[in-house]
Amino acid sequence: MPEQPSQPAEPQVPQTDSGLIVVTGDDQQGQQGAEAVEQPAKVMRIGAMVRQLLEEVRRAPLDDAGRTRLREVYEMSVKELAEGLSPELREELAQFSLPFEADAPSEAELRVAQAQLVGWLEGLFHGIQATLFAQQMAARAQLEELQRRGLPPGAQDRVGGDRPGTYL
């Protein structure tokens, strides 16, 4: 039976159920239409900062100047987050992170906005973790397949078997 010429396999990009892809380095080609976190470290840092700010707002009452400054930090955080995301995720972020109407929003407005942002970021982080796990599993399966193909028939049984090492 003649062998079929093998078609070059298209690179498989592991995705979560939500379609999230973590893009690193040279992986960016051909993935423009997918949800992607192009700067995961930056997103994680901003997420940690926003979570800490939310805790601070819960602990202490804020005066007008504090609320104004917190609004500025929140808006700057949303802007910085957007820079590390794909257009699809940027649009999703913009849907719920609407600008405040007042210069000094109420503490309740700040808490709700920050809690909403923290919740969205936690969902994003879970997606990143799931994607990284899927990428690791795919790489492991690919490595095992390469190892299996690279050994002659029957050699799998002998690998690590009874044969002594070279230096014995």
ZANUMAR-113814 format. One record per residue (C-alpha): y, x, z; chain. Coordinates in nm, 4 decimals, padded with zeros to 6 digits. Layout:
BEGIN
NODE        c2        c1        c3  marfi
NODE         Y         X         Z      A
...
This chain:
BEGIN
NODE        c2        c1        c3  marfi
NODE   00.0000   00.0000   00.0000      A
NODE   00.3276   00.1652  -00.1072      A
NODE   00.5838   00.2189   00.1634      A
NODE   00.9067   00.0262   00.1405      A
NODE   01.2123   00.2507   00.1486      A
NODE   01.3704   00.1984   00.4849      A
NODE   01.7119   00.0391   00.4823      A
NODE   01.9675   00.2157   00.6980      A
NODE   02.0011   00.0025   01.0057      A
NODE   02.3456  -00.1284   01.0782      A
NODE   02.4605  -00.0141   01.4183      A
NODE   02.3929  -00.2814   01.6724      A
NODE   02.6788  -00.3398   01.9100      A
NODE   02.5624  -00.4864   02.2394      A
NODE   02.7659  -00.7852   02.3414      A
NODE   02.7663  -01.0212   02.6343      A
NODE   02.7282  -01.3949   02.5912      A
NODE   03.1071  -01.4126   02.5698      A
NODE   03.1090  -01.1564   02.2859      A
NODE   03.2939  -00.8938   02.4923      A
NODE   03.2707  -00.5353   02.3674      A
NODE   03.3833  -00.2259   02.5519      A
NODE   03.5318   00.0045   02.2890      A
NODE   03.5348   00.3760   02.3572      A
NODE   03.6424   00.6615   02.1313      A
NODE   03.4953   00.6410   01.7808      A
NODE   03.3281   00.3021   01.8396      A
NODE   03.6381   00.1196   01.7170      A
NODE   03.5512   00.1072   01.3457      A
NODE   03.4308  -00.2302   01.2241      A
NODE   03.4975  -00.4184   01.5474      A
NODE   03.8427  -00.5562   01.4890      A
NODE   03.7360  -00.9219   01.5124      A
NODE   03.5588  -00.8947   01.8472      A
NODE   03.6930  -00.9281   02.1980      A
NODE   03.7336  -00.5714   02.3154      A
NODE   03.8652  -00.3774   02.6102      A
NODE   04.0100  -00.0697   02.4484      A
NODE   04.1279   00.0927   02.7720      A
NODE   03.8813  -00.0101   03.0448      A
NODE   04.0092   00.2413   03.3024      A
NODE   04.3657   00.1127   03.2670      A
NODE   04.2502  -00.2485   03.2997      A
NODE   04.0495  -00.1611   03.6125      A
NODE   04.3464   00.0182   03.7742      A
NODE   04.5846  -00.2691   03.7076      A
NODE   04.3257  -00.5173   03.8316      A
NODE   04.2879  -00.3302   04.1599      A
NODE   04.6662  -00.3193   04.2012      A
NODE   04.7052  -00.6933   04.1344      A
NODE   04.4278  -00.7723   04.3831      A
NODE   04.6044  -00.5622   04.6491      A
NODE   04.9349  -00.7351   04.5745      A
NODE   04.7705  -01.0739   04.6186      A
NODE   04.6407  -00.9648   04.9597      A
NODE   04.9909  -00.8503   05.0584      A
NODE   05.1430  -01.1837   04.9537      A
NODE   04.8865  -01.3668   05.1658      A
NODE   04.9549  -01.1516   05.4750      A
NODE   05.3317  -01.1473   05.4999      A
NODE   05.6105  -01.3893   05.4153      A
NODE   05.8460  -01.2638   05.1453      A
NODE   06.2222  -01.2929   05.1225      A
NODE   06.4077  -01.3565   04.7930      A
NODE   06.4273  -00.9874   04.7076      A
NODE   06.0540  -00.9402   04.7757      A
NODE   05.9618  -01.2394   04.5591      A
NODE   06.1882  -01.1133   04.2801      A
NODE   06.0287  -00.7684   04.2939      A
NODE   05.6794  -00.9172   04.3027      A
NODE   05.7621  -01.1280   03.9951      A
NODE   05.8737  -00.8121   03.8144      A
NODE   05.5555  -00.6260   03.9114      A
NODE   05.3415  -00.9233   03.8045      A
NODE   05.5111  -00.9485   03.4639      A
NODE   05.4887  -00.5717   03.4110      A
NODE   05.1180  -00.5814   03.5066      A
NODE   05.0470  -00.8564   03.2540      A
NODE   05.2315  -00.6592   02.9846      A
NODE   05.0397  -00.3386   03.0644      A
NODE   04.7092  -00.5261   03.0720      A
NODE   04.7768  -00.6743   02.7312      A
NODE   04.8195  -00.3260   02.5835      A
NODE   04.4600  -00.2377   02.6779      A
NODE   04.3043  -00.5500   02.5251      A
NODE   04.2062  -00.6713   02.1813      A
NODE   04.4251  -00.9364   02.0166      A
NODE   04.1758  -01.2099   02.1154      A
NODE   04.1792  -01.1147   02.4836      A
NODE   04.5553  -01.0609   02.4714      A
NODE   04.5972  -01.4166   02.3461      A
NODE   04.3668  -01.5486   02.6198      A
NODE   04.5667  -01.3605   02.8833      A
NODE   04.8941  -01.4990   02.7467      A
NODE   04.7654  -01.8583   02.7703      A
NODE   04.7614  -01.8598   03.1476      A
NODE   05.0084  -01.5885   03.2450      A
NODE   05.3195  -01.7825   03.1579      A
NODE   05.6513  -01.6330   03.2727      A
NODE   05.8120  -01.7656   03.5885      A
NODE   06.1075  -01.9994   03.5481      A
NODE   06.3017  -01.8780   03.8522      A
NODE   06.4241  -01.5273   03.9273      A
NODE   06.2656  -01.5529   04.2710      A
NODE   05.9583  -01.7792   04.2405      A
NODE   05.8191  -01.9386   04.5541      A
NODE   05.5400  -01.7671   04.7472      A
NODE   05.3043  -02.0439   04.6389      A
NODE   05.3862  -01.9840   04.2703      A
NODE   05.3276  -01.6120   04.3142      A
NODE   04.9965  -01.6674   04.4953      A
NODE   04.8692  -01.9057   04.2294      A
NODE   04.9740  -01.6789   03.9417      A
NODE   04.8221  -01.3699   04.1016      A
NODE   04.5030  -01.5472   04.2066      A
NODE   04.4657  -01.6751   03.8512      A
NODE   04.5154  -01.3241   03.7121      A
NODE   04.2696  -01.1743   03.9623      A
NODE   04.0116  -01.4391   03.8721      A
NODE   04.0518  -01.3702   03.5014      A
NODE   04.0243  -00.9966   03.5600      A
NODE   03.7102  -01.0380   03.7705      A
NODE   03.5533  -01.2353   03.4869      A
NODE   03.6564  -00.9607   03.2476      A
NODE   03.5080  -00.6953   03.4788      A
NODE   03.1790  -00.8847   03.4956      A
NODE   03.1799  -00.8945   03.1165      A
NODE   03.2433  -00.5200   03.1031      A
NODE   02.9578  -00.4535   03.3444      A
NODE   02.7221  -00.6757   03.1481      A
NODE   02.8226  -00.5072   02.8236      A
NODE   02.7715  -00.1589   02.9662      A
NODE   02.4301  -00.2621   03.0960      A
NODE   02.3377  -00.4043   02.7542      A
NODE   02.4564  -00.0827   02.5867      A
NODE   02.2472   00.1266   02.8260      A
NODE   01.9395  -00.0868   02.7632      A
NODE   01.9895  -00.0694   02.3861      A
NODE   02.0326   00.3093   02.4004      A
NODE   01.7231   00.3412   02.6159      A
NODE   01.5175   00.1278   02.3787      A
NODE   01.6481   00.3289   02.0836      A
NODE   01.5588   00.6581   02.2552      A
NODE   01.2100   00.5324   02.3398      A
NODE   01.1627   00.4220   01.9791      A
NODE   01.2744   00.7622   01.8495      A
NODE   01.0423   00.9374   02.0908      A
NODE   00.7531   00.7117   01.9914      A
NODE   00.8150   00.7718   01.6197      A
NODE   00.8522   01.1469   01.6662      A
NODE   00.5049   01.1971   01.8120      A
NODE   00.1960   01.2183   01.5887      A
NODE  -00.0633   00.9392   01.6288      A
NODE  -00.2625   00.9795   01.9471      A
NODE  -00.0182   01.2324   02.0925      A
NODE   00.1258   00.9747   02.3316      A
NODE  -00.1945   00.9908   02.5361      A
NODE  -00.1765   01.3693   02.5670      A
NODE   00.1906   01.4046   02.6604      A
NODE   00.2034   01.5180   03.0197      A
NODE  -00.1740   01.5005   03.0367      A
NODE  -00.4344   01.7577   03.1398      A
NODE  -00.3105   02.0373   02.9175      A
NODE  -00.1796   02.3317   03.1235      A
NODE   00.1697   02.4646   03.0703      A
NODE   00.2499   02.7731   02.8668      A
NODE   00.3304   02.9916   03.1654      A
NODE   00.0089   02.9394   03.3620      A
